[in-house]
Amino acid sequence: MEIHAEALLFDNDGTLVSSLESVDRCWTKWAHEYGITAEDFARVELHGRPAAEIAADLLPADAVPEAVARIETLEVEDVAGSVVALPGTLALLAQLPPERWAVVTSATRRLAEARLDEVGITPKTTVAADDITRGKPDPEPYLLAARRLGADPARCVVFEDAPAGLASGRAAGMRTVALTTTHRADELVADVIVTDLSAVSVQVTAAGVTIRTGA
């Protein structure tokens, strides 16, 4: 498939990089510290959602701010040696002009930048949990990224691995490319589904970026 776009918007964890082992390790420790049972923890959707929303699902409101600060600290301290670039990521981003792409993540800016720095990715534009009032699946994060890039949302393409992120992109009126890095293909709703970014090629044009996808 071929898609013409003004800008490409990438989720981070599970799309550009993988930090799944670190995430599991840190959140398991966090849940133990706050006395959250495995059963309660299993009922909450973790992937692709801001930590503040996850904590709010599990804890009293007055405990949420401190709990969010704690999970951020745990995850930042665990970054070294725990984050890898997913296949195709570095090669694809190297072809894109800085003004044509952004990272749109549910992580805090501090955590997102730590993970990106670990694999040598330095986006010009990042939208993080600190920048928004409503996280994915709300369209706010992706609409904000399009606005910061000066791009028409209808001519942006979202790359995501999580249902919440894909729903956010669709709600923003954007085309979506799903990666099966953390979910099965039958769990994902998108215009195109690929294994990872190694199945995506780009050509930069005067009008933007032409995207071609394989299997």
Number of C-alpha atoms within 10 A of each C-alpha: 10 11 15 19 23 24 29 26 26 23 26 26 29 22 24 26 22 20 21 16 11 20 21 13 14 21 18 14 13 18 18 12 11 12 9 14 11 11 8 11 16 9 10 13 12 18 19 23 19 20 23 19 16 17 21 16 16 18 14 9 10 9 13 19 12 10 20 19 13 14 20 18 14 18 22 17 13 19 19 14 11 15 22 18 21 19 18 15 17 17 12 16 18 10 12 17 13 15 17 21 26 25 25 27 28 26 24 20 16 14 21 22 17 20 28 21 15 17 17 12 18 14 15 13 18 23 25 24 23 14 15 13 9 13 26 25 21 18 21 19 27 33 23 18 25 28 11 14 20 13 20 15 22 15 17 29 28 28 29 34 31 29 19 20 30 28 21 24 30 21 17 22 18 25 23 24 24 26 24 19 21 16 14 12 16 8 10 21 16 20 15 17 22 20 18 24 24 17 16 18 16 17 12 16 11 6 10 20 22 16 17 14 17 15 11
